[in-house]
Amino acid sequence: MEHLVFVYGTLRQGESNHFLLRDSQFLGFWTTPPDYALYDLGEYPGMIPGRESICGEVYAVNETCLAALDKLEDIPVEYRREVMNTTFGHAWVYIYQDKSKLKNHIPSGDWCNR
């Protein structure tokens, strides 16, 4: 089964964990509606509900890849997976859960240009 995934941090092109998407189809760049906020957690970002748009990429992934992404994102402990509507269709997105660690806001909403 194929799933769509919206990625906004280390899974994006040129970032440290992009290799996990090597066998997945890149569908395109996409910016969310102003319903989120992005924070720098050091090695990776965390996205939470808010009032800003977040820049990212949408991929079509298989079950094996989705399981690897869930492991990376430490589902359901550190992140949870939610569905968002994109121009490519409904996609999974990883939402950060521990708001006490959110100190360094990224106002641009773009992890790659923080």
C-alpha positions in Angstrom: 0.0 0.0 0.0 1.2 3.5 -0.8 1.1 6.4 1.6 1.9 10.1 1.1 4.2 11.8 3.7 4.9 15.4 4.2 8.4 15.9 5.5 9.8 19.2 6.9 13.1 18.6 8.5 16.0 16.0 8.4 14.1 13.9 5.8 14.1 16.7 3.2 16.5 16.7 0.2 20.1 17.4 1.3 19.4 16.7 5.0 20.8 13.9 7.2 17.9 11.4 7.0 16.9 11.9 3.4 18.5 8.5 2.6 15.4 6.8 4.2 13.4 8.2 1.2 15.8 7.0 -1.5 13.3 4.5 -2.9 10.3 6.8 -2.6 8.7 9.0 -5.2 9.2 12.7 -4.7 5.9 14.4 -5.6 6.8 18.0 -5.0 7.4 20.9 -2.6 4.5 22.1 -0.5 3.8 24.7 2.1 1.2 24.1 4.8 -1.6 26.5 5.6 -0.8 28.8 8.6 -1.8 26.1 11.1 1.5 25.1 12.5 4.8 26.3 14.2 8.3 24.9 13.8 11.0 24.6 16.4 14.7 23.8 16.3 15.5 20.9 18.7 19.2 20.8 17.8 19.7 17.9 15.5 16.1 18.0 14.1 13.0 20.1 14.1 9.6 19.7 15.8 6.3 20.9 14.2 3.3 21.6 16.4 -0.1 23.2 15.9 0.3 27.0 15.6 -0.3 29.9 13.2 2.4 29.7 10.6 3.1 27.9 7.4 5.7 25.2 7.2 7.8 24.4 4.1 8.4 20.8 3.1 8.2 18.1 0.6 5.7 15.4 -0.2 6.7 11.8 -1.0 4.8 8.6 -1.9 6.2 5.8 0.3 5.5 2.1 0.8 4.7 0.3 4.0 8.4 -0.6 4.7 9.5 3.0 4.3 6.6 4.3 6.5 7.6 1.8 9.2 11.2 3.1 9.0 10.0 6.7 9.3 7.9 5.8 12.3 10.9 4.2 14.0 13.0 7.3 13.3 10.3 9.6 14.7 9.9 7.4 17.7 6.1 6.9 17.3 4.2 7.3 19.6 6.6 8.6 22.2 8.3 11.7 20.7 6.1 12.3 17.7 2.6 11.3 16.6 1.4 10.8 13.1 -1.5 12.9 11.8 -3.2 13.3 8.4 -3.0 16.6 6.6 -4.5 17.6 3.3 -2.0 18.6 0.7 -2.3 19.5 -3.0 -1.1 16.0 -3.7 -3.7 14.4 -1.5 -4.0 13.3 2.2 -0.5 12.9 3.7 0.9 11.8 7.0 2.8 14.4 9.0 4.8 13.9 12.2 3.8 16.2 15.0 6.1 16.8 18.0 4.6 16.0 21.4 6.8 17.4 24.2 6.1 21.1 24.1 8.4 21.7 27.2 11.5 21.2 24.9 10.3 23.9 22.3 12.7 26.8 23.0 14.1 27.8 19.6 11.3 28.9 17.3 12.0 29.0 13.5 9.8 31.9 12.4 10.4 31.3 8.6 8.8 27.8 8.9 11.7 26.4 6.8 14.2 24.0 8.6 16.6 24.2 5.6 16.9 28.0 5.9 16.9 28.4 9.6 
